[in-house]
Amino acid sequence: MTADSRRPLNLVDSQTGLSQGDHHHDQGQDQGQDQGQGQSTSDDQVTVDDASHYEQTHVHEVYDAIADHFSATRYAPWPLVAQFLAAQPAGSIGLDVGCGNGKYLSGASGAPPSSSSPTGDPQLFILGSDRSPALAKFAYEKHAQHQVGADVLLADSLALPFRDQCADFIICIAVVHHLSTRERRQAAVEELLRCVRRPDVQQQRQPQLPFAANSSQTPPAPTTTTTGPPGPSFPPSCFTESSSPASSSPTSLSPLQSGRVLLYVWALEQASSRRGWAAGGEQDLLVPWVKTMRDKNKPKGKDKGGKKGKMQKQEGVDSSSNKIEEEGKKDPEAQQQPHVPPTFHRYYHLYKQGELEDDVAAVGGRVVASGYEKDNWWVVADPL
């Protein structure tokens, strides 16, 4: 199977080149990693001139430092993201901007190998990008290297190296909230809308499907339960203009359709979560990440009880190296010293209800659907 012949497979704009994309924070898989309520900061403290340096210190360098631990806690797809990918027509070309460790690149899987196609035919072509070289390396090695229809590159979410309207769909999961001014967050949304396909203006556009009864541009009230039947779901109208998740198979692409962008950001309204953030609170925070994963090349100590920590074993500490064990025994002081995991602080902007929709509208986009899922606001948007 090949990609839609209406667009070249070369998505990269050679004049833009490859710079470097933000990455994301996952939901529900970080117990013991994100600690406390964070230190408040302010958009007013971060000017346009120093925003890039601020993000380099409080976002990019942090993710490079915690990439191995971060990747180890990111493995399960979020239900609505998986549903969005599954609803895309076969042969669609998509971008995962801020792909992190690349767990959604598995959405490029398709038909099993056959005599005519030894590697199998991908149903989707997904190109992941991330600002962090360490995370991009994880994404490639874990999910793209042996995956037909998937690849990874370094890219900055504010200057994506892709041609205009090159993608049929885009996902950007928990990325934009790491940008430290509203102007930069809106610019990132504008970049996503630039890259997604617009309808062919030379043809009459089909009428829009109405919003489903449970969807509107005003997000629903936050809920604390997102697991178990029936589970979170999108309204049928938010995938493409003529397909829905209820169909037996996604419909083929049409030049009359526009592409769709799925965006997730961390919500301010988390009063029911362990973090305790709520409406009216600080929106700009430095959130600590405690790196409990030990580096494999360092000698292992013991916890205060004299036993090897259970968390260390679960998070990949190499317990098979006799050499490391012997080196640890030679240094009694190192054995008695309890391990103090390092703490890193990441910048987050916590979105209040309706703010993400406003940012989409501010850069010329249209909100097709929006909602709240497990401490995150999401929107599906397309270019007007």
N, C-alpha and C positions, 0 to 999 in steps of 0.2 A: 504494500500500500504506500502511496506517495502523498505528500502534502498537497494542498489545494494548488492547482497550477496557476491560479490567478496572482500569486505572489511568489517572489524568489525565496529560496531557502536561506539565502544570505541575509541574515537579519541585522548584521552589524554595520553601522555607518563608519566607513573607513576614515572619514574626516574627524569624527568624534574620538575614535580610538578607545582603548580600554583603560578606564581609570579604576576607581575602586568603590558597594551597595550596603546599605545598612542591613542589619540582621534582626532577628526577632526573639521575643520572649515567649515561652510556651505557657500553656495553662494547665493546671491540675497535675503537673508532674514534677514539681519543684519543692516539695516539702523538705524543710531543712536547708534549703539553699538561699531563697530570698528571706531576709530576716527583718522583722520590725517594720515600722512605718516609713522609714527613710528620712533623710534630712531635706528640709524644704529649701528650694532655691526660687528663682523668679525669672520669668521672661525678661523683666526689666533689667536684670543683672547681666543678661547675655545680649550684647549688641550684635548687629549684623557683621561688624568687623571681626569680632572675636568668637563668633559662633562656631566656626569651623575648628578652631583650636580647642574650644571647650568640648566639642563632641569627640575630637581626637583623643582627648584625655579621659573623658568620662563615658565614652561609648566604645570607640574602636579599639583602643589599647586594652580596655577591660575584656572585650570579647576575644581578642587574640590570646589573652592570658588565661581565660577560663574555658577555651574552646573545647578541650577534651572532656572536662566535667559537664559543660553545657550540653555537648552532643550526647553524652551518656544518658541524660535525662530527657532527651527529645526523641521519641520513637513512635508514639501513637498518633495517627492523623486525627485532627479535630473533625467531628462528624459533618458539620456544614461545609467545610472545605472539601472533604472527600466527596460529598454529594454534588458540590459545584463542579468538580473535575469529572465525575462520572456522567454528568449531564451534557458535557461538551460533545458535539458531533465528531464522528471518526474523521481523522485526518486534520484536526484542528492544530494550530500552532499556538503555544502558550508561553508565557513568561512567569517565572516565580522570582519576584524581586525581593531580595533579602531572604534567600532560601535557607540560610543557616546551615544545618547539617544535611539538607537535601531530602528530608523524609517524604516530601510530596512529589519528588521526581519519579517515584514508583508509579505515579499516575500515567506515565508514558507506556506502561506495559500493555500488550495487546494480544493478538492471536499467537498461539503456541507455534514452535518451529514446525516446518513441513519440508517435504522434498523440494518444493519450489522456492521456499523461503527458509533456509536453515536457521536463521536467527529469529524468525517470527516477524510479524508485521505490527508495528506500534499503532495503537489507536489514536494516541496523541503524541505530539512532539513538544517537549517542554525544555526550555532553556532556563536554567537557574543562574542567579547572580547574587553575589554578596560582597560587601565591603571588606570583610575579614578574610585575609589569605588563609588563616588557619581553618576557619569554618568552611571556606570554599574547597579546601583540600579534603576535609571530611566528606563533604557533599559529593565530590567526584569519586573518591575511593569507595564510599559506602553505597552510593545509589546511582551513579551515572556511568562509571567506568565500564560496567558490563550490562548496561541497560540500553536496549535499542530505543532510539528516539529521545534520549536525554543527554544533556551536556551542562557544563558549569563554567562560568567565567567570573573574573573580578569586575565589579562595576559599581559606580556610585549612584545611589538612588536619585540624586539631584542632577545627574548628567548621564543618563542611560545611553550606552553606545549603540542604540538600535534605530533603525529607520522608522520614519513616521508610518503609523497604521500597519506595522508589521505583524501584529499578534491578533489572533482571534479571541483570546481571553488572557487575563492577567490576574494572578493572585499576589497579594502583598500583605503578609500576615505578621502583625505585631512588629512593624518596622518604623512607620512614620512617627510614632510617639517618642522615638529617640532623637528627633530633630528639635533643636533647642529654641527656635523662634517660630511664631505662627507663619511668618513669610516663608520660611524654609519648609515647613510642613505643607503649606499650600503648593509650593513649587514642586514638591515631590508628588503630590496628587496630580498636578498638571502634567508632569512627565509621564505618569502612567496613562493618562487619557490621551496623550500625544501618540503613544505607541500602540494603542488598541485600534482595531479596524473601525472605520466609520461606514455608514451605508453609502451605496453608490448614488451620488446626487443626480446622475443622469437618468435614473429610473424612479418611477413613482414608489414611494415608500409605503409598505403595508401599514395598516392601522395598528396602533399599539394595543396590546392586550391590557385589559384593566387590571388594577391591583387586586390581588386576592383579598378576601374579606379580613384576613388576619395580618395584612401588611399595609403599612402606610409610611409616609416620610417622617412621621413622628415615632420614634422607637418605643416598643412596649416597655412596661415597667420591668425592672430587673427581677430575675428569678434566681433562686439558688440551686435549683435542681435541673441538670441537663442530661441526666443519664436515665436509662430505663425507658420502656415504651410510653408514649409513641416516640419520644425523643425530639430534638430540635429539627426543624425542617424549613426549607425555603418555600415561599409561594411559587407556584408554577411559572409565573410570568418573569421571574428574575434571572433565568438562565440564558435563553435566547428568545427572540421574538416569536419563534414558532416551534419551540420544543419545551418539554417539561420533564421532570424526573419521573413522572408517572408513565412516560412512554416506554414501550418495550425496548426501543433503541433510539438514541438521539438522531435527530434529522440531519440531513446534509446541510452544508453551508450554503448560504444564499447571499448574493451581493446586496440584497435589500436589507439585510440585518446589520446591526452594529455589534461590535464586540462588547464584552462585559468585563468590568474590573471588580474583584472582590477584595475589600480592605478590612482589616481587623486592627483595632487599637485598644490599649488598656483603658478601662473605664475609671472615672473618679468614684462612681457610685458602687462601692464594694463594702457596704456596711455589714453585710452578712458574712463576709469572708474573714479569714484569719488576719488579714491586713487591717481591716477596720476602717478603710477610707470611706468617706461619705460626702454627699452633696454639700457644697459650701466650704469644703476643706481646701488645703493647698493643692494646686494642680501640677507644680513643677518640683520634682523630688529627686534626690540621689538615693537610690534603692540599693542596699547592700546585698552582695552575693558572697556567701561563705563557701569557699572552695574546699569541700571536705574530701575530695578525691586527692590521694597522695600521688606525687610524681613517682613513676615506676623506677627511675634511676637513683632515687634517694633511699638510704637505709630505713628500714621500718622500725619504729619504736613500738612501745606498748602503751595502752591507755592506762588510766589511773588505777584500774583494777588489776593490772598486770597481764591482761589477756589481749589478744589481737582484736582490734575493733571490728564489729560486725559490718559497719558501714564501709570500712576499708576493703573488706573482702568482697562486698557487693559491688563496689565501684571500681573494680579492676586492678587493685594492688597486686603486683606479681608475687604470689606466694610460693612459686616454684624455684626461686633462685637461692640455692644454698650459699652462694658467694655473698650475697647481700646479708643473709642471716649471720654468717660468720663475722662480717665486718661490723654488724651491729653489736655482737657479743664482745668485740674487742674494745668497745667504747662504752663503759658502764654508765658514764654520765648521759650519753645519748639514749641509753635504755631507760633510765629513770626519768628523763625529761618528757613530760606529756607533749604530744603533738598539738600545736595551736594552728588551726587552719587559717590561711590568709583570707582577708575580707577585701572585696573590691566593690566600688560604688559606681553604679550605672545611672545615667540621667534618664528620666522618664517625664513626659508630659502626660498627665492623666486627663483624658477627654471627658468633659461633662456632656450630659444628654443633649443631643442636637448639634453639638459642635462639629462633628465630623461631616454631617450633612451640609452645614454651612460652608465648610471648607471646599467641599465638592462643588457646590453652587458658585462659590466665589471665583473658581477657575474655569467656569463654563461647562461643568458636567451636570448630568441629570441623575438624581437618585432614583433607582428603580425599586429598591426595597432596602429596609434597614431593620436592625434589631439588636438584641442584647443576648450574649451567651457566655456564661461562666466568667464574669468579671471583665468582659470585653464588649465594646460596641462594634458592630459591623455594618457595612453598607455594600450593596451591589450598585455600581454606577456605570453609565456609558456616556460617551461624548455627545453633545448636542450637535 
